[in-house]
Amino acid sequence: MFVEGGGLPGRYRTAEFHFHWGSRDDTGSEHAIEGVKYPLEMHVVNYAARYDTLTEAVDQDDGLAVLGVLFQISDRDNPAFEPLAESLQYIHKAGEFQMVGGVRLRSLLPKDTSRFYRYSGSLTTPKCFETVTWTIFEEPQKISARQLARLRDLLHEDGHYSDVTNDPKSGSVGGAHNAHNYLVDNWRPLQALHSRIIKQSFPFASPRTDPMALRKGRRQIISVPQVPGLLDNMALGMQRSGTLGYHNAGASPQGRQLI
């Protein structure tokens, strides 16, 4: 699977996709649009095709391109997510796996992939290499409360208490125990913008000063000419069954991913 177009500086090979989610419906995403966070965010991790492996590309300036998809709660199930939701009922702890069929990654992305925000940033999991071209799609996708509950029912590591959890209100990492043992709030707090410029691929519908909130305070925002959608000329999807499981990819809650 490959990703290209949409202003990306080349062709990128898809390595994996994973999710970040919260314990409440008003938090969970690692990005916020106009100050609003979402309960779920999917990341599709891709590395430049000029490198042989993800490991080789991860610390290169042009190494990674990550697609971010936000999800909002719907009264109806998302059929594209249902194969994952069905498999999740058989997974409870780290190290457990389940074969998944019928998942097409393209169907989890917005139909219109030409409307997105773009900036240069970092991975949100340790070691947080600043080698990522981020693409955050404007249009949120849908997920039902039932489907999201399948993620929230996963147990933290081997079912033990968490020593470190995110504080959704302050955006900080603290030392409170996760009293219910559930794997939730595996998101990184919003980071300072520093000198980064956030671009958007579509015209402003109305005057805005905060189309994408990466930190509190003022931001530099520019609008770039509309470009063809990512993946427009590509058949991106899982053509065969994959393996679903989760593992602890780091010492902090930001490192725990569903893969």
Backbone as CSV, one residue per row, in Angstrom:
resi,resn,N_x,N_y,N_z,CA_x,CA_y,CA_z,C_x,C_y,C_z
1,MET,0.852,-1.191,0.000,0.000,0.000,0.000,0.885,1.236,0.000
2,PHE,0.469,2.243,-0.777,1.236,3.464,-0.894,0.330,4.689,-0.753
3,VAL,0.931,5.799,-0.386,0.248,7.083,-0.323,1.086,8.088,-1.099
4,GLU,0.446,8.888,-1.931,1.152,9.929,-2.663,0.152,10.985,-3.105
5,GLY,0.665,12.097,-3.645,-0.213,13.189,-4.073,-0.559,14.098,-2.918
6,GLY,-1.483,15.011,-3.159,-1.933,15.908,-2.105,-0.840,16.811,-1.570
7,GLY,0.179,17.074,-2.383,1.258,17.945,-1.944,2.363,17.250,-1.178
8,LEU,2.271,15.928,-0.997,3.348,15.206,-0.332,4.592,15.215,-1.223
9,PRO,5.779,15.249,-0.613,7.011,15.375,-1.394,7.514,14.076,-1.993
10,GLY,6.629,13.134,-2.250,7.054,11.874,-2.822,6.059,10.774,-2.534
11,ARG,6.509,9.554,-2.718,5.670,8.384,-2.496,6.027,7.753,-1.154
12,TYR,4.990,7.344,-0.413,5.192,6.780,0.915,4.530,5.414,1.003
13,ARG,5.210,4.499,1.635,4.716,3.130,1.818,4.017,3.024,3.182
14,THR,2.828,2.456,3.197,2.058,2.327,4.443,2.643,1.222,5.308
15,ALA,2.925,1.581,6.581,3.513,0.618,7.520,2.473,0.044,8.470
16,GLU,1.619,0.895,9.020,0.620,0.437,9.991,-0.384,1.540,10.262
17,PHE,-1.472,1.167,10.921,-2.403,2.179,11.413,-2.791,1.819,12.836
18,HIS,-3.104,2.844,13.623,-3.445,2.627,15.020,-4.397,3.723,15.477
19,PHE,-4.882,3.599,16.694,-5.889,4.524,17.219,-5.464,5.090,18.572
20,HIS,-5.936,6.298,18.846,-5.826,6.928,20.160,-7.245,7.302,20.590
21,TRP,-7.596,7.034,21.848,-8.968,7.299,22.279,-8.991,7.732,23.739
22,GLY,-10.124,8.281,24.136,-10.259,8.794,25.495,-11.263,8.012,26.309
23,SER,-11.311,8.335,27.584,-12.275,7.722,28.488,-13.618,8.440,28.441
24,ARG,-13.628,9.646,27.809,-14.857,10.427,27.666,-15.013,10.818,26.204
25,ASP,-16.207,11.249,25.846,-16.485,11.589,24.456,-15.920,12.938,24.044
26,ASP,-15.431,13.736,25.002,-14.902,15.051,24.664,-13.375,15.082,24.672
27,THR,-12.755,13.921,24.707,-11.295,13.876,24.673,-10.864,12.516,24.143
28,GLY,-9.646,12.462,23.642,-9.143,11.214,23.078,-8.264,11.447,21.865
29,SER,-8.621,12.448,21.043,-7.819,12.749,19.860,-6.545,13.476,20.247
30,GLU,-5.542,13.374,19.399,-4.273,14.058,19.647,-4.202,15.406,18.944
31,HIS,-5.202,15.714,18.150,-5.331,17.029,17.529,-6.688,17.625,17.923
32,ALA,-6.763,18.940,17.874,-8.012,19.646,18.160,-8.274,20.622,17.022
33,ILE,-9.493,20.640,16.526,-9.899,21.572,15.474,-10.764,22.648,16.107
34,GLU,-10.330,23.894,15.981,-11.017,25.024,16.607,-11.248,24.763,18.091
35,GLY,-10.250,24.188,18.724,-10.311,23.942,20.158,-11.106,22.720,20.563
36,VAL,-11.678,22.012,19.600,-12.534,20.854,19.899,-11.741,19.565,19.709
37,LYS,-11.739,18.722,20.740,-11.133,17.408,20.634,-12.219,16.369,20.390
38,TYR,-11.809,15.227,19.852,-12.726,14.166,19.473,-12.416,12.913,20.291
39,PRO,-13.357,11.985,20.382,-13.137,10.811,21.234,-12.170,9.782,20.658
40,LEU,-11.865,9.901,19.353,-11.035,8.892,18.704,-10.282,9.527,17.549
41,GLU,-9.031,9.126,17.376,-8.242,9.569,16.232,-7.462,8.378,15.691
42,MET,-7.516,8.209,14.382,-6.765,7.145,13.714,-5.549,7.743,13.025
43,HIS,-4.418,7.078,13.145,-3.196,7.466,12.457,-2.787,6.371,11.484
44,VAL,-2.576,6.749,10.237,-2.037,5.847,9.225,-0.587,6.251,9.018
45,VAL,0.329,5.407,9.430,1.756,5.728,9.421,2.384,5.219,8.125
46,ASN,3.042,6.134,7.417,3.675,5.811,6.142,5.119,6.298,6.156
47,TYR,5.989,5.597,5.466,7.378,6.028,5.383,7.793,6.170,3.922
48,ALA,8.743,7.074,3.661,9.164,7.385,2.303,9.657,6.126,1.602
49,ALA,9.167,5.917,0.391,9.469,4.694,-0.352,10.946,4.583,-0.713
50,ARG,11.675,5.684,-0.620,13.108,5.639,-0.937,13.901,4.898,0.130
51,TYR,13.275,4.666,1.287,13.925,3.901,2.349,13.381,2.476,2.359
52,ASP,14.216,1.554,2.788,13.830,0.147,2.741,12.870,-0.241,3.854
53,THR,13.002,0.411,5.012,12.185,0.023,6.163,11.732,1.262,6.930
54,LEU,10.725,1.071,7.777,10.264,2.139,8.658,11.369,2.540,9.630
55,THR,12.105,1.571,10.124,13.192,1.842,11.064,14.247,2.748,10.438
56,GLU,14.543,2.515,9.177,15.530,3.339,8.481,15.017,4.754,8.260
57,ALA,13.711,4.896,8.047,13.134,6.197,7.687,12.786,7.063,8.883
58,VAL,12.598,6.472,10.055,11.951,7.161,11.163,12.709,8.397,11.636
59,ASP,14.031,8.429,11.498,14.790,9.586,11.967,15.331,10.441,10.828
60,GLN,14.795,10.249,9.616,15.182,11.056,8.460,14.214,12.230,8.297
61,ASP,14.737,13.373,7.846,13.913,14.576,7.742,12.674,14.366,6.882
62,ASP,12.796,13.593,5.829,11.663,13.337,4.925,11.085,11.950,5.134
63,GLY,11.336,11.364,6.307,11.066,9.946,6.478,9.622,9.525,6.581
64,LEU,8.783,10.333,7.240,7.439,9.857,7.581,6.345,10.802,7.103
65,ALA,5.214,10.225,6.764,3.989,10.973,6.474,2.853,10.252,7.172
66,VAL,2.195,10.937,8.093,1.120,10.317,8.870,-0.202,10.984,8.523
67,LEU,-1.205,10.181,8.233,-2.557,10.667,7.972,-3.361,10.565,9.257
68,GLY,-4.018,11.652,9.651,-4.828,11.667,10.852,-6.302,11.795,10.524
69,VAL,-7.107,10.920,11.095,-8.553,10.926,10.875,-9.246,11.028,12.229
70,LEU,-10.088,12.029,12.389,-10.851,12.220,13.619,-12.200,11.516,13.507
71,PHE,-12.690,10.999,14.628,-13.976,10.309,14.658,-14.893,10.972,15.677
72,GLN,-16.170,11.096,15.325,-17.166,11.612,16.251,-18.270,10.578,16.448
73,ILE,-18.941,10.669,17.584,-19.959,9.689,17.953,-21.190,9.829,17.054
74,SER,-21.698,8.689,16.624,-22.898,8.628,15.791,-23.893,7.647,16.401
75,ASP,-25.149,7.816,16.072,-26.181,6.879,16.529,-26.089,5.545,15.790
76,ARG,-25.393,5.546,14.661,-25.301,4.342,13.844,-23.869,3.812,13.830
77,ASP,-23.756,2.494,13.690,-22.448,1.878,13.544,-21.799,2.341,12.236
78,ASN,-20.493,2.401,12.228,-19.728,2.656,11.010,-19.397,1.300,10.393
79,PRO,-19.983,0.955,9.245,-19.739,-0.372,8.655,-18.264,-0.634,8.382
80,ALA,-17.502,0.414,8.055,-16.086,0.224,7.759,-15.293,-0.176,8.996
81,PHE,-15.760,0.262,10.177,-15.065,-0.061,11.424,-15.537,-1.381,12.018
82,GLU,-16.657,-1.896,11.554,-17.284,-3.057,12.196,-16.398,-4.301,12.209
83,PRO,-15.632,-4.620,11.153,-14.745,-5.792,11.261,-13.755,-5.676,12.412
84,LEU,-13.274,-4.463,12.683,-12.382,-4.255,13.817,-13.135,-4.406,15.134
85,ALA,-14.336,-3.823,15.189,-15.133,-3.902,16.418,-15.475,-5.349,16.758
86,GLU,-15.796,-6.137,15.754,-16.135,-7.532,15.995,-14.937,-8.308,16.521
87,SER,-13.759,-8.021,15.972,-12.557,-8.734,16.407,-12.121,-8.308,17.799
88,LEU,-12.404,-7.069,18.165,-11.973,-6.563,19.467,-12.644,-7.277,20.633
89,GLN,-13.793,-7.890,20.386,-14.460,-8.587,21.488,-13.676,-9.821,21.933
90,TYR,-12.713,-10.258,21.106,-11.897,-11.415,21.455,-10.525,-11.019,21.992
91,ILE,-10.293,-9.704,22.114,-9.011,-9.210,22.600,-9.246,-8.414,23.864
92,HIS,-8.509,-8.737,24.915,-8.706,-8.044,26.180,-7.410,-7.528,26.792
93,LYS,-6.310,-8.268,26.596,-5.060,-7.892,27.236,-3.937,-7.839,26.206
94,ALA,-2.843,-7.178,26.594,-1.663,-7.108,25.735,-1.164,-8.508,25.411
95,GLY,-0.779,-8.700,24.156,-0.273,-9.993,23.732,-1.308,-10.879,23.084
96,GLU,-2.576,-10.490,23.147,-3.636,-11.272,22.495,-3.839,-10.758,21.072
97,PHE,-4.128,-11.673,20.156,-4.273,-11.323,18.749,-5.504,-11.992,18.159
98,GLN,-6.012,-11.388,17.097,-7.176,-11.926,16.408,-7.061,-11.597,14.930
99,MET,-7.287,-12.581,14.087,-7.270,-12.340,12.648,-8.490,-11.509,12.249
100,VAL,-8.258,-10.548,11.352,-9.322,-9.651,10.906,-9.420,-9.719,9.390
101,GLY,-10.615,-9.871,8.891,-10.851,-9.846,7.457,-11.851,-8.769,7.104
102,GLY,-11.849,-8.358,5.853,-12.860,-7.424,5.381,-12.603,-5.971,5.698
103,VAL,-11.382,-5.623,6.125,-11.066,-4.223,6.425,-10.424,-3.575,5.202
104,ARG,-11.016,-2.484,4.750,-10.406,-1.673,3.692,-10.037,-0.338,4.312
105,LEU,-8.749,-0.097,4.400,-8.270,1.108,5.066,-8.821,2.366,4.411
106,ARG,-8.952,2.358,3.108,-9.477,3.537,2.410,-10.873,3.898,2.873
107,SER,-11.662,2.908,3.260,-13.040,3.170,3.684,-13.107,3.826,5.051
108,LEU,-11.997,3.842,5.805,-11.959,4.519,7.095,-11.536,5.980,6.964
109,LEU,-11.184,6.389,5.737,-10.809,7.774,5.474,-12.011,8.539,4.926
110,PRO,-11.991,9.872,4.983,-13.092,10.652,4.397,-13.195,10.415,2.892
111,LYS,-14.395,10.541,2.363,-14.575,10.417,0.914,-13.802,11.508,0.189
112,ASP,-13.855,12.725,0.723,-13.129,13.848,0.128,-11.802,14.002,0.860
113,THR,-10.735,13.535,0.229,-9.414,13.620,0.855,-8.640,14.851,0.413
114,SER,-9.316,15.782,-0.261,-8.629,16.999,-0.718,-8.677,18.118,0.316
115,ARG,-9.441,17.929,1.396,-9.574,18.970,2.418,-8.865,18.514,3.696
116,PHE,-7.745,19.158,3.975,-6.947,18.724,5.114,-6.089,19.866,5.628
117,TYR,-5.564,19.666,6.833,-4.561,20.552,7.427,-3.206,19.861,7.300
118,ARG,-2.155,20.650,7.142,-0.822,20.091,6.922,0.207,20.867,7.738
119,TYR,1.062,20.148,8.418,2.168,20.794,9.113,3.290,19.778,9.314
120,SER,4.472,20.278,9.614,5.628,19.432,9.911,5.740,19.303,11.423
121,GLY,5.774,18.066,11.909,5.803,17.858,13.348,6.524,16.583,13.712
122,SER,6.075,15.970,14.805,6.788,14.814,15.343,5.843,13.631,15.526
123,LEU,6.443,12.488,15.750,5.681,11.347,16.227,5.128,11.666,17.610
124,THR,4.020,11.055,17.954,3.424,11.307,19.271,3.746,10.193,20.252
125,THR,4.583,9.257,19.830,5.029,8.179,20.704,6.549,8.244,20.823
126,PRO,7.105,7.802,21.924,8.553,7.847,22.102,9.267,7.132,20.948
127,LYS,10.278,7.723,20.389,11.106,8.822,20.796,10.672,10.171,20.219
128,CYS,9.508,10.257,19.677,8.924,11.519,19.206,9.820,12.232,18.192
129,PHE,10.346,11.483,17.217,11.184,12.083,16.181,10.415,13.164,15.426
130,GLU,11.060,14.299,15.193,10.435,15.398,14.450,10.690,15.219,12.964
131,THR,10.111,14.175,12.407,10.344,13.811,11.010,9.047,13.516,10.272
132,VAL,7.942,14.054,10.779,6.621,13.686,10.252,5.996,14.830,9.461
133,THR,5.544,14.539,8.260,4.633,15.422,7.545,3.223,14.985,7.917
134,TRP,2.560,15.825,8.722,1.221,15.486,9.208,0.152,15.970,8.238
135,THR,-0.838,15.125,8.003,-2.023,15.470,7.231,-3.238,15.115,8.079
136,ILE,-3.986,16.123,8.513,-5.178,15.910,9.335,-6.401,16.251,8.497
137,PHE,-7.217,15.271,8.201,-8.375,15.502,7.346,-9.434,16.332,8.076
138,GLU,-10.055,17.240,7.326,-11.037,18.152,7.922,-12.303,17.422,8.351
139,GLU,-12.755,16.484,7.550,-14.057,15.835,7.791,-13.940,14.688,8.789
140,PRO,-14.593,14.794,9.939,-14.571,13.672,10.886,-15.360,12.484,10.339
141,GLN,-14.930,11.304,10.704,-15.665,10.102,10.386,-16.552,9.731,11.571
142,LYS,-17.397,8.720,11.387,-18.371,8.348,12.409,-17.964,7.047,13.100
143,ILE,-18.352,6.942,14.352,-18.227,5.698,15.087,-19.335,5.687,16.136
144,SER,-19.940,4.545,16.358,-21.021,4.472,17.340,-20.446,4.292,18.738
145,ALA,-21.251,4.607,19.733,-20.833,4.417,21.116,-20.518,2.942,21.388
146,ARG,-21.273,2.044,20.776,-21.030,0.609,20.956,-19.669,0.216,20.406
147,GLN,-19.335,0.726,19.228,-18.052,0.386,18.623,-16.888,0.976,19.415
148,LEU,-17.048,2.217,19.870,-15.994,2.847,20.653,-15.790,2.127,21.987
149,ALA,-16.876,1.591,22.529,-16.773,0.864,23.797,-15.877,-0.366,23.674
150,ARG,-15.773,-0.941,22.474,-14.893,-2.097,22.279,-13.438,-1.714,22.520
151,LEU,-13.064,-0.493,22.147,-11.717,-0.011,22.424,-11.541,0.302,23.909
152,ARG,-12.540,0.954,24.467,-12.446,1.346,25.876,-12.487,0.163,26.832
153,ASP,-12.933,-0.986,26.365,-12.996,-2.167,27.220,-11.675,-2.929,27.269
154,LEU,-10.695,-2.509,26.452,-9.385,-3.152,26.511,-8.735,-2.872,27.857
155,LEU,-8.039,-3.868,28.389,-7.391,-3.714,29.681,-5.990,-3.155,29.518
156,HIS,-5.598,-2.343,30.469,-4.258,-1.769,30.472,-3.225,-2.865,30.674
157,GLU,-2.314,-2.986,29.705,-1.259,-3.992,29.745,-1.848,-5.354,30.116
158,ASP,-1.453,-5.937,31.223,-1.943,-7.267,31.611,-3.084,-7.199,32.611
159,GLY,-3.798,-6.049,32.602,-4.901,-5.903,33.527,-4.508,-5.250,34.823
160,HIS,-3.254,-4.800,34.931,-2.782,-4.156,36.153,-3.117,-2.669,36.136
161,TYR,-2.954,-2.048,37.268,-3.205,-0.623,37.373,-2.154,0.148,36.590
162,SER,-2.576,1.268,36.015,-1.647,2.154,35.309,-0.980,3.078,36.310
163,ASP,0.327,3.265,36.166,1.059,4.172,37.039,1.043,5.603,36.526
164,VAL,0.790,5.776,35.235,0.814,7.113,34.636,-0.397,7.264,33.741
165,THR,-1.160,8.321,33.926,-2.320,8.571,33.081,-2.357,10.020,32.669
166,ASN,-3.042,10.302,31.567,-3.242,11.671,31.126,-4.300,12.344,31.972
167,ASP,-4.159,13.630,32.177,-5.189,14.437,32.817,-5.921,15.179,31.710
168,PRO,-7.125,14.746,31.307,-7.823,15.363,30.186,-8.082,16.846,30.381
169,LYS,-8.229,17.307,31.624,-8.551,18.711,31.855,-7.341,19.604,31.694
170,SER,-6.220,19.185,32.239,-5.036,20.034,32.185,-4.156,19.726,31.001
171,GLY,-4.356,18.557,30.361,-3.506,18.171,29.248,-2.126,17.729,29.682
172,SER,-1.963,17.429,30.937,-0.659,17.036,31.446,-0.638,15.557,31.761
173,VAL,0.557,15.057,32.022,0.713,13.670,32.418,0.967,13.622,33.904
174,GLY,0.188,12.862,34.625,0.311,12.824,36.077,0.555,11.423,36.581
175,GLY,0.413,11.238,37.880,0.721,9.951,38.471,-0.480,9.238,39.033
176,ALA,-1.683,9.625,38.636,-2.890,9.008,39.177,-3.077,7.599,38.629
177,HIS,-3.630,6.719,39.437,-3.908,5.360,38.988,-5.155,5.337,38.114
178,ASN,-5.140,4.452,37.142,-6.320,4.174,36.335,-7.116,3.122,37.104
179,ALA,-8.070,3.584,37.908,-8.710,2.712,38.890,-9.456,1.545,38.264
180,HIS,-9.856,1.664,36.998,-10.654,0.623,36.376,-9.831,-0.313,35.497
181,ASN,-8.513,-0.115,35.453,-7.625,-1.009,34.701,-7.805,-0.922,33.192
182,TYR,-8.574,0.044,32.690,-8.855,0.077,31.264,-7.798,0.866,30.503
183,LEU,-7.546,0.430,29.283,-6.609,1.120,28.405,-7.352,2.279,27.729
184,VAL,-7.300,3.440,28.339,-7.962,4.636,27.816,-7.008,5.820,27.965
185,ASP,-7.360,6.925,27.314,-6.575,8.159,27.377,-5.131,7.912,26.956
186,ASN,-4.955,7.191,25.862,-3.618,6.910,25.332,-3.222,7.957,24.285
187,TRP,-3.490,9.213,24.608,-3.184,10.314,23.699,-2.135,11.220,24.317
188,ARG,-1.392,11.907,23.427,-0.387,12.867,23.860,-1.038,14.238,23.993
189,PRO,-0.741,14.982,25.060,-1.304,16.335,25.199,-0.882,17.236,24.048
190,LEU,-1.685,18.276,23.778,-1.363,19.240,22.732,-0.012,19.879,23.018
191,GLN,0.755,20.090,21.954,2.114,20.601,22.084,2.213,22.049,21.607
192,ALA,3.252,22.731,22.059,3.502,24.114,21.638,3.776,24.165,20.142
193,LEU,3.270,25.195,19.493,3.429,25.343,18.052,4.848,25.737,17.665
194,HIS,5.510,26.518,18.524,6.843,27.044,18.217,6.760,27.831,16.904
195,SER,7.633,27.579,15.964,7.647,28.384,14.731,6.941,27.696,13.570
196,ARG,6.239,26.613,13.860,5.593,25.880,12.770,4.439,26.668,12.156
197,ILE,4.256,26.491,10.869,3.124,27.073,10.152,2.181,25.953,9.750
198,ILE,0.906,26.113,10.059,-0.110,25.127,9.691,-0.781,25.587,8.403
199,LYS,-0.844,24.711,7.446,-1.463,25.022,6.162,-2.790,24.278,6.054
200,GLN,-3.690,24.823,5.250,-4.913,24.086,4.942,-5.110,24.114,3.448
201,SER,-5.673,23.048,2.916,-5.751,22.852,1.473,-7.015,23.423,0.861
202,PHE,-7.824,24.122,1.647,-9.106,24.632,1.162,-9.276,26.063,1.649
203,PRO,-10.087,26.860,0.956,-10.262,28.260,1.355,-10.967,28.378,2.698
204,PHE,-10.687,29.474,3.391,-11.404,29.753,4.631,-12.862,30.017,4.310
205,ALA,-13.772,29.319,5.005,-15.197,29.558,4.809,-15.629,30.847,5.485
206,SER,-14.917,31.210,6.557,-15.205,32.428,7.299,-13.919,32.830,8.002
207,PRO,-13.811,34.080,8.448,-12.586,34.485,9.141,-12.325,33.604,10.350
208,ARG,-11.121,33.052,10.424,-10.765,32.172,11.524,-9.372,32.534,12.031
209,THR,-9.194,32.410,13.287,-7.867,32.584,13.854,-7.373,31.299,14.486
210,ASP,-8.234,30.295,14.510,-7.863,29.083,15.229,-8.367,27.827,14.525
211,PRO,-8.027,27.616,13.228,-8.531,26.433,12.553,-7.964,25.130,13.097
212,MET,-6.790,25.205,13.714,-6.247,23.980,14.293,-5.477,24.343,15.539
213,ALA,-5.924,23.850,16.680,-5.317,24.244,17.949,-4.250,23.245,18.346
214,LEU,-2.994,23.673,18.301,-1.917,22.838,18.786,-1.430,23.299,20.154
215,ARG,-1.779,24.506,20.538,-1.410,25.016,21.848,-2.310,26.198,22.154
216,LYS,-2.306,26.675,23.386,-3.038,27.867,23.737,-2.255,29.086,23.277
217,GLY,-2.944,30.064,22.724,-2.270,31.268,22.248,-2.457,31.458,20.760
218,ARG,-1.711,32.369,20.168,-1.879,32.706,18.763,-1.127,31.719,17.875
219,ARG,-1.583,31.589,16.635,-1.000,30.668,15.685,-0.756,31.346,14.351
220,GLN,0.159,30.799,13.589,0.351,31.224,12.215,-0.415,30.260,11.321
221,ILE,-1.320,30.803,10.543,-2.131,29.965,9.655,-2.040,30.528,8.245
222,ILE,-1.802,29.692,7.264,-1.865,30.135,5.883,-2.714,29.145,5.102
223,SER,-3.361,29.629,4.067,-4.161,28.779,3.200,-3.365,28.521,1.935
224,VAL,-3.323,27.282,1.509,-2.579,26.932,0.306,-3.569,26.572,-0.800
225,PRO,-3.156,26.662,-2.071,-4.078,26.340,-3.161,-4.630,24.931,-3.017
226,GLN,-5.875,24.785,-3.435,-6.509,23.477,-3.338,-5.757,22.481,-4.205
227,VAL,-5.524,21.286,-3.678,-4.731,20.288,-4.378,-5.549,19.014,-4.514
228,PRO,-5.166,18.152,-5.473,-5.882,16.884,-5.608,-5.812,16.091,-4.319
229,GLY,-6.835,15.312,-4.072,-6.900,14.555,-2.831,-5.835,13.475,-2.745
230,LEU,-5.395,13.206,-1.542,-4.511,12.080,-1.325,-5.219,10.803,-1.740
231,LEU,-4.472,9.897,-2.286,-4.974,8.552,-2.611,-5.942,8.538,-3.784
232,ASP,-6.152,9.684,-4.463,-7.166,9.725,-5.507,-6.914,8.686,-6.603
233,ASN,-5.657,8.459,-6.915,-5.346,7.540,-8.011,-4.841,6.200,-7.495
234,MET,-5.253,5.870,-6.292,-4.704,4.679,-5.683,-5.790,3.779,-5.110
235,ALA,-5.519,2.508,-5.118,-6.399,1.544,-4.456,-5.744,1.195,-3.129
236,LEU,-6.094,1.953,-2.099,-5.489,1.735,-0.789,-6.447,0.914,0.049
237,GLY,-6.039,-0.224,0.480,-6.906,-1.049,1.309,-6.244,-2.367,1.625
238,MET,-6.727,-3.015,2.645,-6.193,-4.321,2.998,-6.875,-5.352,2.120
239,GLN,-6.111,-6.015,1.284,-6.674,-6.964,0.347,-6.779,-8.369,0.936
240,ARG,-6.144,-8.556,2.075,-6.232,-9.867,2.726,-6.368,-9.661,4.229
241,SER,-6.633,-10.709,4.921,-6.820,-10.612,6.363,-5.556,-10.123,7.040
242,GLY,-5.750,-9.353,8.104,-4.622,-8.893,8.887,-4.780,-9.356,10.318
243,THR,-3.772,-9.088,11.124,-3.801,-9.488,12.520,-4.056,-8.274,13.386
244,LEU,-5.000,-8.377,14.284,-5.335,-7.296,15.194,-4.875,-7.673,16.589
245,GLY,-4.201,-6.753,17.235,-3.762,-6.988,18.596,-3.288,-5.680,19.175
246,TYR,-2.834,-5.683,20.400,-2.244,-4.459,20.904,-1.088,-4.796,21.817
247,HIS,-0.187,-3.814,21.938,1.006,-4.026,22.725,1.403,-2.716,23.373
248,ASN,2.309,-2.790,24.303,2.845,-1.597,24.950,4.096,-1.189,24.214
249,ALA,4.015,-0.055,23.479,5.132,0.369,22.653,6.035,1.355,23.360
250,GLY,5.787,1.650,24.607,6.632,2.595,25.317,6.265,2.657,26.776
251,ALA,7.037,3.423,27.517,6.836,3.480,28.957,5.728,4.420,29.360
252,SER,5.313,5.304,28.460,4.277,6.284,28.791,2.970,5.883,28.144
253,PRO,1.827,6.452,28.600,0.534,6.085,28.012,0.441,6.452,26.561
254,GLN,1.256,7.442,26.113,1.228,7.819,24.708,1.735,6.686,23.820
255,GLY,2.494,5.750,24.385,3.109,4.712,23.584,2.263,3.478,23.410
256,ARG,1.100,3.424,24.005,0.273,2.227,23.897,-0.655,2.378,22.705
257,GLN,-0.520,1.458,21.748,-1.224,1.622,20.498,-1.993,0.350,20.158
258,LEU,-3.032,0.535,19.408,-3.733,-0.591,18.818,-3.204,-0.738,17.412
259,ILE,-2.766,-1.922,17.022,-2.211,-2.109,15.687,-2.939,-3.235,14.978
